[in-house]
Amino acid sequence: MAGKGKTILFQGDSITDAGRPREEGSSSLGQGYVNLIAGKLGYELAESRHRFVNRGIGGNRVSDLYARWNEDAIHLRPDAISILIGVNDAWRIVRKLPEGATDRFERAYRHLLDETKEILPDAGLILCEPFLLQAGIAVEGWEEWRSHLDGYRRIVSTLAEQYGAVFVALQEPFDQAALRTNPSYWLRDGVHPTAAGHELIAREWIGAVQRSPLALS
């Protein structure tokens, strides 16, 4: 991604959203990993004037991303799209909610990527691994939670390989972090990152992307 003024779009659920404001014209990136990435790379690569855009929405599943992909991705014509999604798909299934009657994670993810490749063939793809720790809401039914997320992690890794995307591994870094101190230090409820958890995501994202052909310069 050598060049000037790239637009990097971040998509996902509440982990990406991180309290970003919805006011028309707001440039705030929320209080999470997106803001940390934009701050570090924006500072280090100020001359390039890269643009970082956050369109994460709390509660979203991958099918919700697909439903709003025209206005929140295609229309923006980004140079690269980063996606972190999956925990809400698992949550609906584990909690046996009507929206989780069937598991559409892989099917909807493929539709989304196929459409992106068709309409934005030059856009780089960055697929982030969904993650979970045994704390808060993930304690009850932990084995089922982890089973679904492990399956989603394998799917995302496979999709990254098949679609030529950068894969950002996150579960193993969080597992290792949880050996340092209790899981809720990193993910306050087993799902949503604390400040330290968002820092971990930002570091892993920058490390993976900046070692890849999509590296910003």
C-alpha positions as CSV (number, residue, x, y, z in Angstrom):
1,M,0.0,0.0,0.0
2,A,2.9,2.4,-0.7
3,G,1.6,5.8,-1.7
4,K,-0.1,8.8,-0.3
5,G,-3.4,9.3,1.5
6,K,-4.9,5.8,1.8
7,T,-8.3,5.3,3.4
8,I,-8.5,2.4,5.9
9,L,-12.0,1.4,6.9
10,F,-12.6,-0.5,10.1
11,Q,-15.8,-2.6,10.3
12,G,-17.3,-4.7,13.1
13,D,-19.4,-4.8,16.2
14,S,-19.2,-3.0,19.6
15,I,-15.5,-3.9,19.9
16,T,-14.7,-1.8,16.9
17,D,-17.5,0.8,17.6
18,A,-16.0,1.5,21.0
19,G,-18.5,4.4,21.7
20,R,-17.9,6.4,18.5
21,P,-20.3,9.3,18.1
22,R,-23.0,9.2,15.4
23,E,-23.3,12.9,14.6
24,E,-23.1,13.7,10.9
25,G,-19.6,14.7,10.0
26,S,-18.0,13.5,13.2
27,S,-14.4,12.2,12.6
28,S,-14.1,10.5,16.0
29,L,-12.9,7.0,15.9
30,G,-14.3,5.9,19.3
31,Q,-12.2,5.0,22.3
32,G,-10.8,1.6,21.3
33,Y,-8.3,-0.1,19.1
34,V,-9.2,1.9,16.0
35,N,-8.3,5.1,17.7
36,L,-5.0,3.7,18.9
37,I,-4.0,2.4,15.5
38,A,-4.9,5.7,13.9
39,G,-3.0,7.6,16.5
40,K,0.2,5.6,16.2
41,L,0.3,5.3,12.4
42,G,-1.1,8.8,11.9
43,Y,1.7,10.2,14.0
44,E,4.5,8.0,12.4
45,L,3.2,8.5,8.8
46,A,1.9,12.1,9.1
47,E,3.4,13.1,5.8
48,S,1.2,10.5,4.0
49,R,-2.0,11.9,5.5
50,H,-3.7,8.5,5.7
51,R,-7.4,8.5,6.6
52,F,-8.9,6.1,9.2
53,V,-12.6,5.5,9.2
54,N,-14.7,3.6,11.8
55,R,-18.0,2.1,10.9
56,G,-18.4,-0.5,13.6
57,I,-21.8,-0.8,15.2
58,G,-22.5,-2.5,18.5
59,G,-24.5,-5.7,18.4
60,N,-23.7,-6.5,14.7
61,R,-23.3,-10.0,13.3
62,V,-21.7,-10.6,10.0
63,S,-25.1,-10.7,8.3
64,D,-25.7,-7.2,9.7
65,L,-22.4,-6.0,8.1
66,Y,-23.6,-7.4,4.8
67,A,-27.0,-5.7,5.1
68,R,-25.3,-2.3,5.4
69,W,-22.2,-2.9,3.2
70,N,-23.2,-0.6,0.4
71,E,-23.5,2.5,2.4
72,D,-20.9,1.7,5.1
73,A,-18.2,0.1,2.9
74,I,-18.6,0.1,-0.9
75,H,-19.8,3.8,-1.0
76,L,-16.7,4.9,0.9
77,R,-14.3,3.4,-1.7
78,P,-11.6,2.5,0.9
79,D,-8.2,1.3,0.0
80,A,-8.3,-1.3,2.7
81,I,-11.0,-2.8,4.9
82,S,-10.4,-4.3,8.3
83,I,-13.1,-6.6,9.7
84,L,-13.5,-7.9,13.2
85,I,-16.8,-9.8,13.7
86,G,-18.2,-13.0,15.2
87,V,-18.9,-12.8,18.9
88,N,-22.5,-11.7,18.4
89,D,-23.1,-14.5,15.9
90,A,-22.0,-16.9,18.6
91,W,-23.9,-15.1,21.3
92,R,-27.3,-15.6,19.5
93,I,-26.6,-19.3,19.1
94,V,-25.3,-19.9,22.7
95,R,-28.3,-18.0,24.2
96,K,-30.6,-19.9,21.8
97,L,-32.2,-16.6,20.5
98,P,-34.4,-16.7,17.4
99,E,-31.7,-14.9,15.3
100,G,-29.4,-17.8,16.1
101,A,-31.7,-20.5,14.7
102,T,-29.1,-21.2,12.0
103,D,-25.4,-20.3,11.9
104,R,-24.9,-18.0,8.9
105,F,-21.4,-16.8,9.9
106,E,-19.4,-18.4,7.1
107,R,-22.1,-18.0,4.4
108,A,-22.6,-14.3,5.1
109,Y,-18.9,-13.7,5.4
110,R,-18.3,-15.2,2.0
111,H,-21.0,-13.2,0.4
112,L,-19.6,-10.0,1.9
113,L,-16.1,-10.8,0.7
114,D,-17.2,-11.9,-2.8
115,E,-19.1,-8.7,-3.3
116,T,-16.2,-6.6,-2.1
117,K,-13.8,-8.4,-4.4
118,E,-16.2,-7.9,-7.3
119,I,-16.9,-4.1,-6.8
120,L,-13.6,-3.1,-5.1
121,P,-11.1,-5.5,-6.6
122,D,-8.1,-3.3,-5.5
123,A,-9.1,-2.9,-1.9
124,G,-6.9,-4.7,0.6
125,L,-8.6,-7.0,3.1
126,I,-7.6,-7.4,6.7
127,L,-9.5,-10.1,8.6
128,C,-9.2,-10.1,12.4
129,E,-9.7,-13.2,14.4
130,P,-12.7,-13.2,16.8
131,F,-11.7,-13.9,20.5
132,L,-13.1,-14.7,23.9
133,L,-11.9,-15.2,27.5
134,Q,-13.5,-17.0,30.3
135,A,-14.9,-14.1,32.3
136,G,-18.2,-12.3,32.7
137,I,-20.9,-13.3,30.3
138,A,-18.7,-16.0,28.8
139,V,-18.4,-18.0,32.1
140,E,-21.8,-19.6,31.8
141,G,-21.7,-22.1,28.9
142,W,-18.0,-21.5,28.4
143,E,-17.3,-24.8,26.5
144,E,-20.1,-24.0,24.0
145,W,-18.9,-20.4,23.7
146,R,-15.3,-21.4,23.0
147,S,-16.4,-24.2,20.6
148,H,-18.2,-21.6,18.4
149,L,-15.4,-19.1,18.6
150,D,-12.8,-21.7,17.7
151,G,-14.9,-22.7,14.7
152,Y,-15.2,-19.0,13.6
153,R,-11.5,-18.5,14.1
154,R,-10.7,-21.4,11.7
155,I,-13.2,-20.0,9.2
156,V,-11.7,-16.5,9.3
157,S,-8.2,-17.9,8.9
158,T,-9.3,-20.0,5.9
159,L,-11.1,-17.0,4.3
160,A,-8.0,-14.8,4.8
161,E,-6.0,-17.4,2.9
162,Q,-8.6,-17.9,0.1
163,Y,-9.2,-14.2,-0.4
164,G,-5.6,-13.0,-0.2
165,A,-6.3,-11.1,3.1
166,V,-4.0,-10.2,6.0
167,F,-5.0,-12.4,9.0
168,V,-4.7,-10.8,12.4
169,A,-4.5,-13.5,15.1
170,L,-6.0,-12.3,18.4
171,Q,-7.1,-15.4,20.4
172,E,-3.6,-16.6,21.2
173,P,-2.3,-13.2,22.2
174,F,-5.3,-12.8,24.6
175,D,-4.8,-16.3,26.0
176,Q,-1.1,-15.5,26.7
177,A,-2.1,-12.1,28.2
178,A,-4.6,-13.9,30.5
179,L,-1.6,-15.9,31.9
180,R,-0.1,-12.6,33.2
181,T,-3.2,-11.5,35.1
182,N,-6.9,-12.4,35.3
183,P,-8.9,-12.5,32.0
184,S,-11.2,-9.6,33.0
185,Y,-8.2,-7.3,33.1
186,W,-8.1,-7.6,29.3
187,L,-11.8,-8.3,28.5
188,R,-14.0,-6.9,31.2
189,D,-16.9,-9.3,30.6
190,G,-15.0,-11.9,28.5
191,V,-15.9,-10.1,25.3
192,H,-15.4,-6.3,25.5
193,P,-11.8,-5.1,25.8
194,T,-10.6,-2.8,28.6
195,A,-8.0,-0.1,27.7
196,A,-5.3,-2.8,28.0
197,G,-7.3,-5.1,25.8
198,H,-7.7,-2.5,23.1
199,E,-4.0,-1.8,23.2
200,L,-3.3,-5.5,22.7
201,I,-5.5,-5.5,19.6
202,A,-3.9,-2.4,18.2
203,R,-0.4,-3.8,18.6
204,E,-1.3,-7.1,17.0
205,W,-3.1,-5.3,14.1
206,I,-0.2,-3.0,13.4
207,G,2.3,-5.8,13.6
208,A,0.4,-8.0,11.2
209,V,-0.5,-5.3,8.7
210,Q,2.9,-3.5,8.7
211,R,4.7,-6.8,8.0
212,S,2.4,-7.5,5.0
213,P,2.0,-6.2,1.4
214,L,-0.7,-3.8,2.8
215,A,1.8,-2.0,5.0
216,L,1.2,1.7,5.1
217,S,4.1,4.0,4.3
